[in-house]
């Protein structure tokens, strides 16, 4: 594969906020915009490089209150899920060269992506949803599987790390990854990179960057699940068969309710995209077309 270099942009102004972004590939290529979940590092470097080598300009970005994006108060966010969706549309407009973008969201970023595609349909030509669900954080709908109770008990029974210690935070992330079924080594390295990019030392800021807990305080009204049949762009739904956080039934529901959506189930994956699946996921995303 041809080497693809990334260029960091930490001051992209759109929708009244600053979004931390990182770009891969040619600046004039069709845009694939990757919504962080919550930070851009939720998206593997290797996947970004594969997409760029396939002829795309790949831009991954941090959500508000994470990474290099505008951070104010993760404990009391003064914005809504729909504001985050508007951020995605504004970034697509600012970076897409006048063409609609392929929008992709992972985890909580997948919720942002769904609302963005519904609220701003002209901004996007394709949609990829990875490891997410069609309802806001909190209790799921009765027909959707919730978090695995045993896994959540183990995950949240652990004492918080010393957030001022890079090593402690990285080890906390590695232990959590093992509980969830992800690769601990990858999680450790990613958490250390996130820690290095965190814009402050206060525990709530680290929580927002490492765990995305700002979403538990976010206004996610109104519901959007009932609007999913209105999505009219080619859509790929990717889900790990072993995901205990958003079990695979959530991805299956998205694929049923979005017209024409393709479901790609990764049999060995949990909540993260494993290295072994990068090629398959990239290929499926590229197959949606350049826009």
Secondary structure, 3 states (H helix, E strand, C coil): CCCCCEEEEEEEEECCEEEEEEEECCCCCEEEEEECCCCHHHCCHHHHHHHHHCCEEEEEECCCCCCCCCCCCCCCCCCEHHHHHHHHHHHHHHHCCCCCEEEEEECHHHHHHHHHHHHCHHHEEEEEEECCCCCCCCCCCCCCCCCCHHHHHHHHCCCCCCCCCHHHHHHHHHHHHHHHCCCHHHHHHHHHHHHHHCCCCCHHHHHHHHCCHHHHHCECCCCCHHHHHHCCCEEEEEEECCCCCCCCHHHHHHHHHCCCCEEEEECCCCCCCCHHHHHHHHHHHHCCCCC
